[in-house]
């Protein structure tokens, strides 16, 4: 009986808590949001987010992420993932954490939001008088849209005519 008790004690001691150290989390994937961005005004901004996951698929909420742009002449990105449009074109924003990375496609194409005229009212003194008008097309941020085409028209051709010249 004494040997049975000793054997039981040894078996229980051998089966005691054996703690194994869990593997150190390593960034293996990054999911980006949004996955693509279209900006229509120079100086327009948008915020990106990156969700970093480890080898077991768990989110690594405190994983450091670095940000880079493929073309700073088109779009820049800050250390806090704020993207700013600079000029028309396309760029890729890359987020990196360890050996994992994710990308976002950024397209910048200025869109006309307003048209500023050199004159908003005209008073011509005599029949046949002419004046030259100019127009500046601007995006939503108030930046001139280079190369924008303006079409001219009059609301009453019996009063005034207009040409593109």
C-alpha atoms as an extended CHARMM CRD file, in Angstrom:
* protein
*
       165  EXT
         1         1  UNK       CA              0.0000000000        0.0000000000        0.0000000000  PROA      1               0.0000000000
         2         2  UNK       CA              2.8850000000        2.2640000000        0.7460000000  PROA      2               0.0000000000
         3         3  UNK       CA              4.2610000000        1.7590000000       -2.7710000000  PROA      3               0.0000000000
         4         4  UNK       CA              0.8720000000        2.5490000000       -4.2870000000  PROA      4               0.0000000000
         5         5  UNK       CA              0.6890000000        5.8510000000       -2.3820000000  PROA      5               0.0000000000
         6         6  UNK       CA              4.2170000000        6.8000000000       -3.3870000000  PROA      6               0.0000000000
         7         7  UNK       CA              3.5220000000        5.8950000000       -7.0150000000  PROA      7               0.0000000000
         8         8  UNK       CA              0.2910000000        7.8960000000       -6.9460000000  PROA      8               0.0000000000
         9         9  UNK       CA              2.0940000000       10.9300000000       -5.5040000000  PROA      9               0.0000000000
        10        10  UNK       CA              4.8120000000       10.7020000000       -8.1490000000  PROA      10              0.0000000000
        11        11  UNK       CA              2.2500000000       10.3340000000      -10.9430000000  PROA      11              0.0000000000
        12        12  UNK       CA              0.2740000000       13.3230000000       -9.7060000000  PROA      12              0.0000000000
        13        13  UNK       CA              3.4470000000       15.3920000000       -9.4420000000  PROA      13              0.0000000000
        14        14  UNK       CA              4.4170000000       14.4200000000      -12.9810000000  PROA      14              0.0000000000
        15        15  UNK       CA              0.9630000000       15.3990000000      -14.2780000000  PROA      15              0.0000000000
        16        16  UNK       CA              0.9730000000       18.7670000000      -12.5370000000  PROA      16              0.0000000000
        17        17  UNK       CA              0.6660000000       22.1410000000      -14.2310000000  PROA      17              0.0000000000
        18        18  UNK       CA              3.0870000000       22.3190000000      -17.0770000000  PROA      18              0.0000000000
        19        19  UNK       CA              2.9570000000       25.7850000000      -18.5330000000  PROA      19              0.0000000000
        20        20  UNK       CA              4.0030000000       26.2420000000      -22.1100000000  PROA      20              0.0000000000
        21        21  UNK       CA              4.8760000000       29.6910000000      -23.2720000000  PROA      21              0.0000000000
        22        22  UNK       CA              2.5390000000       30.8100000000      -26.0630000000  PROA      22              0.0000000000
        23        23  UNK       CA              4.2970000000       31.8710000000      -29.2550000000  PROA      23              0.0000000000
        24        24  UNK       CA              5.2180000000       35.5300000000      -29.5180000000  PROA      24              0.0000000000
        25        25  UNK       CA              2.6820000000       37.2660000000      -31.7890000000  PROA      25              0.0000000000
        26        26  UNK       CA              4.1290000000       38.1380000000      -35.1880000000  PROA      26              0.0000000000
        27        27  UNK       CA              2.3400000000       40.3760000000      -37.6960000000  PROA      27              0.0000000000
        28        28  UNK       CA              1.3880000000       38.2060000000      -40.6690000000  PROA      28              0.0000000000
        29        29  UNK       CA             -1.3620000000       40.2000000000      -42.3990000000  PROA      29              0.0000000000
        30        30  UNK       CA             -2.7410000000       43.7190000000      -42.6620000000  PROA      30              0.0000000000
        31        31  UNK       CA             -6.2840000000       44.5560000000      -43.7390000000  PROA      31              0.0000000000
        32        32  UNK       CA             -6.7230000000       48.1090000000      -45.0380000000  PROA      32              0.0000000000
        33        33  UNK       CA             -9.7870000000       50.3280000000      -44.8660000000  PROA      33              0.0000000000
        34        34  UNK       CA            -10.8620000000       51.7030000000      -47.2170000000  PROA      34              0.0000000000
        35        35  UNK       CA             -9.2770000000       49.5270000000      -49.9130000000  PROA      35              0.0000000000
        36        36  UNK       CA             -9.2670000000       52.3200000000      -52.5050000000  PROA      36              0.0000000000
        37        37  UNK       CA             -9.6960000000       56.0930000000      -52.4130000000  PROA      37              0.0000000000
        38        38  UNK       CA            -10.7610000000       58.6920000000      -55.0000000000  PROA      38              0.0000000000
        39        39  UNK       CA            -10.0410000000       62.3370000000      -54.1920000000  PROA      39              0.0000000000
        40        40  UNK       CA            -11.5590000000       65.1500000000      -56.2860000000  PROA      40              0.0000000000
        41        41  UNK       CA             -9.8700000000       68.2500000000      -54.8760000000  PROA      41              0.0000000000
        42        42  UNK       CA             -6.2480000000       69.1680000000      -54.2940000000  PROA      42              0.0000000000
        43        43  UNK       CA             -5.5640000000       69.2680000000      -50.5730000000  PROA      43              0.0000000000
        44        44  UNK       CA             -8.4700000000       66.9030000000      -49.8780000000  PROA      44              0.0000000000
        45        45  UNK       CA             -7.7580000000       64.4000000000      -47.1090000000  PROA      45              0.0000000000
        46        46  UNK       CA             -8.9580000000       60.9760000000      -46.0720000000  PROA      46              0.0000000000
        47        47  UNK       CA             -8.1080000000       58.7960000000      -43.0810000000  PROA      47              0.0000000000
        48        48  UNK       CA             -6.8970000000       55.2240000000      -43.5650000000  PROA      48              0.0000000000
        49        49  UNK       CA             -6.8620000000       52.4160000000      -41.0100000000  PROA      49              0.0000000000
        50        50  UNK       CA             -4.8360000000       49.2150000000      -40.8790000000  PROA      50              0.0000000000
        51        51  UNK       CA             -5.8710000000       46.1180000000      -38.9310000000  PROA      51              0.0000000000
        52        52  UNK       CA             -2.8130000000       43.9920000000      -38.1260000000  PROA      52              0.0000000000
        53        53  UNK       CA             -3.2940000000       40.2670000000      -37.4250000000  PROA      53              0.0000000000
        54        54  UNK       CA             -0.8320000000       37.7420000000      -36.0280000000  PROA      54              0.0000000000
        55        55  UNK       CA             -0.1040000000       34.1480000000      -37.0680000000  PROA      55              0.0000000000
        56        56  UNK       CA             -3.1740000000       32.8780000000      -35.1870000000  PROA      56              0.0000000000
        57        57  UNK       CA             -5.4890000000       35.4810000000      -36.7540000000  PROA      57              0.0000000000
        58        58  UNK       CA             -5.7610000000       37.5780000000      -33.5920000000  PROA      58              0.0000000000
        59        59  UNK       CA             -5.8220000000       41.3620000000      -33.9640000000  PROA      59              0.0000000000
        60        60  UNK       CA             -2.6430000000       43.0570000000      -32.7570000000  PROA      60              0.0000000000
        61        61  UNK       CA             -4.1410000000       46.3570000000      -31.5720000000  PROA      61              0.0000000000
        62        62  UNK       CA             -0.8180000000       47.8620000000      -30.4620000000  PROA      62              0.0000000000
        63        63  UNK       CA              1.2820000000       46.7410000000      -33.4160000000  PROA      63              0.0000000000
        64        64  UNK       CA              3.3860000000       49.5890000000      -34.8280000000  PROA      64              0.0000000000
        65        65  UNK       CA              2.4690000000       50.5050000000      -38.4050000000  PROA      65              0.0000000000
        66        66  UNK       CA              4.5640000000       52.6080000000      -40.7660000000  PROA      66              0.0000000000
        67        67  UNK       CA              3.0600000000       54.3590000000      -43.7800000000  PROA      67              0.0000000000
        68        68  UNK       CA              4.5710000000       55.1850000000      -47.1850000000  PROA      68              0.0000000000
        69        69  UNK       CA              3.4350000000       56.5410000000      -50.5540000000  PROA      69              0.0000000000
        70        70  UNK       CA              4.5960000000       55.4200000000      -53.9730000000  PROA      70              0.0000000000
        71        71  UNK       CA              4.4350000000       58.9990000000      -55.3010000000  PROA      71              0.0000000000
        72        72  UNK       CA              4.4870000000       62.0120000000      -52.9590000000  PROA      72              0.0000000000
        73        73  UNK       CA              3.9020000000       64.2860000000      -55.9690000000  PROA      73              0.0000000000
        74        74  UNK       CA              0.3850000000       62.7700000000      -56.2340000000  PROA      74              0.0000000000
        75        75  UNK       CA             -0.5800000000       61.9290000000      -52.6370000000  PROA      75              0.0000000000
        76        76  UNK       CA              1.1760000000       62.1110000000      -49.2800000000  PROA      76              0.0000000000
        77        77  UNK       CA              0.5200000000       60.0730000000      -46.1450000000  PROA      77              0.0000000000
        78        78  UNK       CA              1.2700000000       61.0790000000      -42.5630000000  PROA      78              0.0000000000
        79        79  UNK       CA              2.4950000000       58.8630000000      -39.7360000000  PROA      79              0.0000000000
        80        80  UNK       CA             -1.1360000000       58.7530000000      -38.5540000000  PROA      80              0.0000000000
        81        81  UNK       CA             -2.3830000000       57.4740000000      -41.9590000000  PROA      81              0.0000000000
        82        82  UNK       CA             -3.9160000000       60.7560000000      -43.1400000000  PROA      82              0.0000000000
        83        83  UNK       CA             -3.7280000000       60.8720000000      -46.9510000000  PROA      83              0.0000000000
        84        84  UNK       CA             -3.5960000000       64.2790000000      -48.6900000000  PROA      84              0.0000000000
        85        85  UNK       CA             -4.0090000000       64.8080000000      -52.4420000000  PROA      85              0.0000000000
        86        86  UNK       CA             -1.3010000000       66.8800000000      -54.1350000000  PROA      86              0.0000000000
        87        87  UNK       CA             -1.8640000000       66.5500000000      -57.9020000000  PROA      87              0.0000000000
        88        88  UNK       CA             -3.8860000000       64.5530000000      -60.4220000000  PROA      88              0.0000000000
        89        89  UNK       CA             -2.6770000000       60.9790000000      -60.8510000000  PROA      89              0.0000000000
        90        90  UNK       CA             -2.4500000000       57.6430000000      -59.0630000000  PROA      90              0.0000000000
        91        91  UNK       CA             -0.4140000000       56.5280000000      -56.0660000000  PROA      91              0.0000000000
        92        92  UNK       CA             -0.2850000000       53.5150000000      -53.7790000000  PROA      92              0.0000000000
        93        93  UNK       CA             -0.2270000000       53.9070000000      -50.0080000000  PROA      93              0.0000000000
        94        94  UNK       CA              1.4990000000       51.0400000000      -48.1700000000  PROA      94              0.0000000000
        95        95  UNK       CA              1.1410000000       50.1510000000      -44.4890000000  PROA      95              0.0000000000
        96        96  UNK       CA              3.8620000000       47.9360000000      -42.9970000000  PROA      96              0.0000000000
        97        97  UNK       CA              4.0900000000       46.1560000000      -39.6500000000  PROA      97              0.0000000000
        98        98  UNK       CA              6.9950000000       43.7470000000      -39.3090000000  PROA      98              0.0000000000
        99        99  UNK       CA              7.0840000000       41.7190000000      -42.5220000000  PROA      99              0.0000000000
       100       100  UNK       CA              3.3440000000       42.1880000000      -43.2070000000  PROA      100             0.0000000000
       101       101  UNK       CA              2.0350000000       44.8980000000      -45.5060000000  PROA      101             0.0000000000
       102       102  UNK       CA             -1.1940000000       46.1510000000      -47.0320000000  PROA      102             0.0000000000
       103       103  UNK       CA             -1.9270000000       48.6680000000      -49.7840000000  PROA      103             0.0000000000
       104       104  UNK       CA             -4.5560000000       51.2150000000      -50.7680000000  PROA      104             0.0000000000
       105       105  UNK       CA             -4.9250000000       52.5460000000      -54.3160000000  PROA      105             0.0000000000
       106       106  UNK       CA             -5.3470000000       56.3400000000      -54.3810000000  PROA      106             0.0000000000
       107       107  UNK       CA             -6.6500000000       58.1980000000      -57.4240000000  PROA      107             0.0000000000
       108       108  UNK       CA             -6.5930000000       61.9900000000      -57.5490000000  PROA      108             0.0000000000
       109       109  UNK       CA             -8.6660000000       63.6420000000      -60.2750000000  PROA      109             0.0000000000
       110       110  UNK       CA             -9.7890000000       67.2080000000      -59.6890000000  PROA      110             0.0000000000
       111       111  UNK       CA            -13.4760000000       67.7370000000      -60.3360000000  PROA      111             0.0000000000
       112       112  UNK       CA            -15.0200000000       71.1000000000      -61.1500000000  PROA      112             0.0000000000
       113       113  UNK       CA            -17.0420000000       72.4210000000      -58.2250000000  PROA      113             0.0000000000
       114       114  UNK       CA            -17.3400000000       76.1330000000      -59.0320000000  PROA      114             0.0000000000
       115       115  UNK       CA            -16.6750000000       78.5690000000      -61.8680000000  PROA      115             0.0000000000
       116       116  UNK       CA            -15.4990000000       82.0910000000      -61.0910000000  PROA      116             0.0000000000
       117       117  UNK       CA            -16.1620000000       84.7460000000      -63.7300000000  PROA      117             0.0000000000
       118       118  UNK       CA            -14.0430000000       87.8570000000      -64.1770000000  PROA      118             0.0000000000
       119       119  UNK       CA            -17.2880000000       89.8790000000      -64.3100000000  PROA      119             0.0000000000
       120       120  UNK       CA            -20.6880000000       88.9310000000      -62.9510000000  PROA      120             0.0000000000
       121       121  UNK       CA            -22.6150000000       91.8860000000      -64.4380000000  PROA      121             0.0000000000
       122       122  UNK       CA            -21.9480000000       93.8600000000      -67.6060000000  PROA      122             0.0000000000
       123       123  UNK       CA            -23.1080000000       97.3110000000      -68.7100000000  PROA      123             0.0000000000
       124       124  UNK       CA            -22.2120000000       97.9940000000      -72.3310000000  PROA      124             0.0000000000
       125       125  UNK       CA            -22.6920000000      101.5860000000      -73.4970000000  PROA      125             0.0000000000
       126       126  UNK       CA            -23.5040000000      101.2050000000      -77.1860000000  PROA      126             0.0000000000
       127       127  UNK       CA            -24.8370000000       98.6580000000      -79.6130000000  PROA      127             0.0000000000
       128       128  UNK       CA            -21.9300000000       96.5300000000      -80.8500000000  PROA      128             0.0000000000
       129       129  UNK       CA            -19.7000000000       97.1370000000      -77.8030000000  PROA      129             0.0000000000
       130       130  UNK       CA            -17.6800000000       94.1020000000      -76.6980000000  PROA      130             0.0000000000
       131       131  UNK       CA            -15.8990000000       92.9920000000      -73.5790000000  PROA      131             0.0000000000
       132       132  UNK       CA            -13.6140000000       90.0930000000      -72.7390000000  PROA      132             0.0000000000
       133       133  UNK       CA            -14.6300000000       87.6990000000      -69.9690000000  PROA      133             0.0000000000
       134       134  UNK       CA            -12.5590000000       85.0020000000      -68.3290000000  PROA      134             0.0000000000
       135       135  UNK       CA            -13.5060000000       82.0560000000      -66.1740000000  PROA      135             0.0000000000
       136       136  UNK       CA            -11.5870000000       80.0510000000      -63.5900000000  PROA      136             0.0000000000
       137       137  UNK       CA            -12.7990000000       76.5420000000      -62.7990000000  PROA      137             0.0000000000
       138       138  UNK       CA            -12.1270000000       75.4750000000      -59.1980000000  PROA      138             0.0000000000
       139       139  UNK       CA            -12.3730000000       72.2220000000      -57.2670000000  PROA      139             0.0000000000
       140       140  UNK       CA            -14.1850000000       71.8340000000      -53.9310000000  PROA      140             0.0000000000
       141       141  UNK       CA            -11.1100000000       73.0970000000      -52.0660000000  PROA      141             0.0000000000
       142       142  UNK       CA            -10.9990000000       76.2750000000      -54.1670000000  PROA      142             0.0000000000
       143       143  UNK       CA             -7.9380000000       75.2580000000      -56.1860000000  PROA      143             0.0000000000
       144       144  UNK       CA             -7.9550000000       76.0770000000      -59.9040000000  PROA      144             0.0000000000
       145       145  UNK       CA             -8.4750000000       73.0510000000      -62.1530000000  PROA      145             0.0000000000
       146       146  UNK       CA             -5.7260000000       73.2160000000      -64.7740000000  PROA      146             0.0000000000
       147       147  UNK       CA             -6.8460000000       72.6140000000      -68.3500000000  PROA      147             0.0000000000
       148       148  UNK       CA            -10.5690000000       72.8280000000      -67.5770000000  PROA      148             0.0000000000
       149       149  UNK       CA            -12.7460000000       73.6200000000      -70.5830000000  PROA      149             0.0000000000
       150       150  UNK       CA            -15.3820000000       76.3360000000      -70.2600000000  PROA      150             0.0000000000
       151       151  UNK       CA            -18.3890000000       76.6440000000      -72.5640000000  PROA      151             0.0000000000
       152       152  UNK       CA            -20.0160000000       80.0320000000      -72.9450000000  PROA      152             0.0000000000
       153       153  UNK       CA            -23.7030000000       80.7950000000      -73.5540000000  PROA      153             0.0000000000
       154       154  UNK       CA            -26.1580000000       83.6670000000      -73.2610000000  PROA      154             0.0000000000
       155       155  UNK       CA            -29.6550000000       83.4940000000      -71.8520000000  PROA      155             0.0000000000
       156       156  UNK       CA            -30.9920000000       85.8950000000      -74.5450000000  PROA      156             0.0000000000
       157       157  UNK       CA            -29.3060000000       86.1610000000      -77.9510000000  PROA      157             0.0000000000
       158       158  UNK       CA            -31.5490000000       89.1530000000      -78.8160000000  PROA      158             0.0000000000
       159       159  UNK       CA            -29.7470000000       91.1370000000      -76.0980000000  PROA      159             0.0000000000
       160       160  UNK       CA            -26.1840000000       89.7850000000      -76.2550000000  PROA      160             0.0000000000
       161       161  UNK       CA            -24.1340000000       87.1680000000      -78.0410000000  PROA      161             0.0000000000
       162       162  UNK       CA            -21.1070000000       85.3020000000      -76.8070000000  PROA      162             0.0000000000
       163       163  UNK       CA            -18.2500000000       83.5090000000      -78.5090000000  PROA      163             0.0000000000
       164       164  UNK       CA            -15.4690000000       81.2630000000      -77.2450000000  PROA      164             0.0000000000
       165       165  UNK       CA            -12.8170000000       83.5460000000      -78.7530000000  PROA      165             0.0000000000
